[in-house]
């Protein structure tokens, strides 16, 4: 038993190590696969893996374990369906769906390792919270690496992938060695794991540009973090009747003033970087130190990428949708970064603008994702919520422990 438990945790460690080692190589792998077989291959690989895993589990339940319960198969089908649904939702960036493979596998390995020590249904929550903790560290590592970015959404995807597999185990497979009853020790363990997740997320939310600048100033060895995109910051939401909604760290007046007063300098920087790597530009011009220039370059990148996607699209509808996005991004550039754009080499010529405008419905609403954060809660609100949840966990655990002792 001890030997099996040891090797189960070795497989967990190897899986975590593989996930973290892939992070600095992810862009290289993505470029290699995309160039040779196209980006959709990532999505197809995930769909095939989900299908194979689903069939393997169902076959094992039916033919090896002789289980015929319709309820179990409904749950398994529902979980597989959710994996497929979220993979298709990510089809514009299908490489993101690989999270489901990584953390689905990690969820299985964690359950197997934990089941040697935990024999009640809290094992599913324990595996889920450990998996989500790894997912947070995965994103922290991405934030540190140049050209990769922190994203709360990806933290959620990692947790979702690990959690869905636990649902499949709990309601679909229902391992016979796991009992329904949860003891106080298990409840306490779950509370600790949840607390770790909440505190880590709180610390990430507190890692604002101002705080990064504070500790980077005191520890010069961390100064490279100033060039990374912030983990969490407050962006302003702007409504423009022509554009729709866009976000910026600056107000519209501040954007126009920066554009007017520093157009020559900014245009010169953009021209000098025209033929250089986009990711390198972002790493050298952080949003903390070069807000206007950083945001402008991201808008340019999104506009030009969508224009290129339109030229490669096989369906007219797909091409027009990409052109619509490109047109709106260019409109943002013209209205709020216009003088700098005119002096740089990134302006659209009038013929190109008119041709694109003729193919789209420019009256449609648009919301640019540039500089948009997923959440905009104040730091005090975040930490107050965390403290409240932790306090409730402590009270619930104390009550549950007392109740169990009284029964004894």
LUMVEXZA-952394 format. One record per residue (C-alpha): residue in one letter; z, y, x. Coordinates in steps of 0.001 Angstrom, whole numbers, padded with zeros to 6 digits, always signed. Layout:
! residues N
AZYX ...
//
This chain:
! residues 408
X+000000+000000+000000 X+000946+002461+002768 X-002289+001717+004606 X-004370+002332+001477 X-002501+005558+000794 X-003071+006717+004367 X-006812+006120+004192 X-007009+007757+000771 X-005621+010957+002268 X-007920+010616+005275 X-010884+010705+002872 X-009402+013794+001180 X-009034+015502+004565 X-012603+014593+005552 X-013955+015933+002256 X-012075+019229+002665 X-013228+019491+006272 X-016842+018895+005240 X-016630+021563+002514 X-015249+024136+004943 X-017678+023229+007749 X-020643+023670+005406 X-019663+027304+004707 X-021054+028833+007947 X-024156+026608+007698 X-024857+027171+004012 X-027450+029936+004438 X-029328+027931+007079 X-029341+024831+004880 X-030434+026895+001870 X-033316+028462+003800 X-034424+025081+005196 X-034441+023348+001795 X-035971+026324-000024 X-038819+026670+002471 X-039786+022994+002355 X-038979+021879-001180 X-037964+024981-003125 X-034581+026222-004341 X-034643+024181-007594 X-034099+021049-005497 X-030398+021947-005303 X-030132+021981-009084 X-032085+018752-009485 X-029847+017065-006893 X-026750+018024-008873 X-028267+016814-012152 X-029244+013482-010591 X-025770+013064-009081 X-024126+013782-012445 X-026429+011273-014157 X-025784+008563-011571 X-022006+009096-011677 X-022006+009040-015483 X-023991+005795-015647 X-021840+004167-012952 X-018611+005014-014797 X-019918+003892-018177 X-021291+000648-016707 X-017964-000087-015044 X-016020+000564-018254 X-018304-001564-020396 X-019107-004534-018177 X-016224-004755-015707 X-013254-003518-017735 X-014634-004605-021134 X-013750-001286-022763 X-015560-000407-025985 X-013566+002633-027197 X-016009+005235-028646 X-013515+008041-027954 X-013596+007469-024212 X-017375+007562-024076 X-017444+010739-026153 X-015151+012435-023655 X-017202+011199-020694 X-020397+012398-022343 X-018832+015782-023067 X-017736+016225-019441 X-021148+015161-018117 X-022753+017532-020619 X-020627+020420-019337 X-021633+019686-015744 X-025278+019760-016847 X-024759+022915-018933 X-023167+024917-016117 X-025762+023663-013630 X-028548+024949-015870 X-026664+028236-016342 X-026844+028678-012562 X-030549+027845-012343 X-031481+031289-010990 X-029284+030457-008001 X-029283+026625-008134 X-027609+026266-004738 X-024420+027529-006422 X-024387+024337-008511 X-023610+022360-005339 X-020013+023468-005961 X-019948+020867-008737 X-020803+018066-006313 X-018339+019187-003644 X-015360+019783-005898 X-016123+016954-008314 X-015961+014553-005370 X-012846+016269-004025 X-011225+015960-007464 X-011844+012213-007483 X-010519+011739-003936 X-007423+013826-004676 X-006653+011791-007782 X-007008+008541-005865 X-004709+009732-003056 X-002102+011269-005373 X-002014+008234-007664 X-000227+006256-004939 X+002758+008608-005343 X+002421+010093-008836 X+002146+007625-011692 X+002408+009968-014682 X-000234+012204-016228 X+000844+015194-014125 X-001335+013627-011421 X-004383+015173-013106 X-002926+018678-012932 X-001761+018108-009355 X-005286+017106-008297 X-006734+020081-010160 X-004412+022658-008582 X-004840+021264-005061 X-008602+021298-005570 X-008513+024891-006785 X-006364+025873-003779 X-009008+024438-001464 X-011589+026400-003460 X-009711+029643-002788 X-009588+028959+000959 X-013298+028084+000798 X-014022+031573-000541 X-011665+033243+001961 X-013611+031572+004766 X-016861+032813+003224 X-015461+036344+003189 X-014660+036163+006918 X-018111+034881+007911 X-020801+037607+008288 X-023475+037401+005623 X-021243+035462+003217 X-019178+037032+000474 X-015995+036506-001487 X-016539+035940-005194 X-013885+035321-007864 X-016601+033642-009916 X-017103+031017-007205 X-013348+030414-007109 X-013632+029687-010821 X-016622+027365-010284 X-014701+025403-007664 X-011725+025022-009981 X-013969+024132-012919 X-015687+021359-010956 X-012370+019838-009866 X-010873+020256-013348 X-013737+018699-015293 X-013454+015505-013290 X-009729+015339-014059 X-010572+015585-017777 X-012998+012679-017346 X-010251+010642-015691 X-007574+011601-018216 X-009484+011214-021484 X-012451+009053-020502 X-011440+006552-017836 X-007691+006509-018593 X-006466+004569-015520 X-003923+001952-016645 X-001551+002728-013747 X-000920+006258-015079 X+001773+006615-017756 X+001984+009400-020334 X+005577+010418-019623 X+006136+013309-017182 X+009452+013471-015313 X+011191+016700-014183 X+010179+016136-010571 X+006509+016022-011555 X+006890+019135-013710 X+008452+020962-010778 X+005632+019861-008502 X+003024+021214-010911 X+004902+024506-011179 X+004918+024878-007383 X+001189+024146-007133 X+000392+026623-009900 X+002568+029240-008193 X+000697+028724-004915 X-002617+029301-006707 X-001377+032436-008459 X+000111+033958-005313 X-003052+033243-003302 X-005223+034859-005967 X-002834+037811-006111 X-003027+038274-002339 X-006825+038155-002501 X-006824+040755-005274 X-004537+042902-003130 X-006951+042685-000203 X-008615+045975-001121 X-010754+048010+001332 X-007850+050384+001908 X-005552+047494+002823 X-008168+045912+005081 X-008525+049261+006863 X-004727+049458+007215 X-004192+046119+008950 X-007478+046270+010889 X-006301+049592+012321 X-003072+048011+013534 X-004652+044797+014802 X-007945+045622+016578 X-008875+041923+016731 X-009380+042105+012934 X-011662+045143+013034 X-014684+042939+012274 X-013320+042569+008727 X-014173+046221+008100 X-017829+045150+008047 X-017284+042524+005375 X-017781+043121+001667 X-014363+043724+000050 X-012591+040912-001750 X-011449+043217-004492 X-011963+046881-005210 X-012279+049267-008076 X-015823+050231-008960 X-016782+052822-011535 X-018906+051919-014552 X-021674+054410-015305 X-023792+054683-018447 X-027225+056245-018068 X-029521+056668-021101 X-032640+055757-019097 X-031173+052964-017010 X-028370+051389-019001 X-025236+050441-017090 X-024753+050472-013343 X-021719+050393-011064 X-020760+052317-007971 X-017757+053065-005847 X-018801+056725-006213 X-019259+058942-009266 X-022792+060065-010228 X-022044+063556-008860 X-020776+062087-005581 X-023908+059934-005279 X-026181+062948-005815 X-024191+065080-003384 X-024359+062374-000678 X-028084+062030-001330 X-028650+065758-001070 X-026481+066508+001958 X-027179+063438+004126 X-030712+062419+003152 X-032208+062931+006617 X-029540+060887+008370 X-029539+058079+005798 X-033344+057898+005710 X-033426+057633+009496 X-030957+054742+009432 X-032975+052932+006772 X-036227+053385+008705 X-034679+052051+011894 X-033489+048931+010045 X-036637+048334+008003 X-037811+045271+009948 X-034361+043937+010782 X-032254+041332+008999 X-030809+042422+005653 X-027562+040474+006098 X-027089+042007+009521 X-027545+045468+008006 X-024767+044750+005474 X-022483+043445+008205 X-023057+046601+010271 X-022694+049032+007334 X-019655+048065+005315 X-019088+049524+001831 X-015770+050830+003089 X-017270+052975+005847 X-020842+053537+004596 X-020552+053449+000822 X-023727+055330-000133 X-025944+053619+002433 X-024564+050166+001639 X-025080+050486-002105 X-028561+051949-001698 X-029658+049082+000543 X-028364+046491-001933 X-030290+048170-004779 X-033431+048175-002604 X-032966+044499-001768 X-032534+043521-005410 X-035561+045601-006460 X-037817+044145-003760 X-036627+040574-004283 X-037378+040759-008006 X-040802+042248-007279 X-041534+039340-004951 X-040280+036806-007507 X-042637+038349-010073 X-045612+037902-007739 X-044737+034220-007288 X-043910+033453-010921 X-046226+031028-012694 X-045418+032285-016188 X-046145+035828-017316 X-042867+036052-019223 X-040872+035159-016092 X-042857+037650-014027 X-042319+040445-016539 X-038581+039776-016662 X-038390+040116-012876 X-040491+043276-013005 X-038179+044730-015664 X-035193+044266-013346 X-037138+045683-010393 X-038182+048727-012431 X-034611+049472-013536 X-033266+049073-010007 X-035965+051435-008778 X-034978+053899-011502 X-031405+053852-010175 X-032775+054540-006710 X-034957+057408-007927 X-032202+059122-009915 X-029214+058713-007605 X-030671+057949-004157 X-034002+059723-004649 X-034109+062256-001842 X-033076+059686+000723 X-035599+057203-000650 X-038436+059737-000441 X-037761+060331+003237 X-037411+056641+003987 X-040165+054015+003838 X-038778+052309+000738 X-040297+054407-002050 X-042732+052930-004556 X-046096+054652-004737 X-047002+056105-008114 X-049738+053550-008863 X-047361+050637-008353 X-044737+052285-010532 X-047220+052893-013374 X-048591+049335-013230 X-045114+047827-013500 X-044051+050268-016197 X-047085+049240-018305 X-046010+045584-018264 X-042399+045987-019393 X-040325+047354-022220 X-038329+049963-020336 X-036283+050827-023442 X-034424+047513-023208 X-030782+047747-022108 X-030024+046823-018527 X-026847+046236-016549 X-027134+046151-012774 X-024803+043676-011038 X-024747+045730-007826 X-021153+046744-006997 X-019928+045181-010211 X-016621+043363-009952 X-015682+040517-012272 X-012305+042020-013085 X-010922+045520-012801 X-007203+045026-013332 X-004787+047266-011506 X-002824+045701-008659 X+000511+046322-010375 X-000761+044647-013546 X-001937+041604-011584 X+001359+041128-009778 X+003445+041804-012879 X+001506+039079-014681 X+002039+036675-011765 X+005788+037369-011703 X+006030+036843-015471 X+004218+033495-015284 X+006328+032289-012349 X+009510+033320-014168 X+008423+031437-017284 X+007702+028359-015169 X+011187+028542-013675 X+012779+028802-017139 X+010685+025943-018544 X+011524+023705-015580 X+015236+024471-015874 X+015184+023729-019614 X+013207+020514-019132 X+015540+019287-016380 X+018623+019954-018520 X+017039+018180-021481 X+016238+015091-019380 X+019768+014971-017931 X+021253+015145-021413 X+019185+012137-022467 X+020483+010181-019511 
//
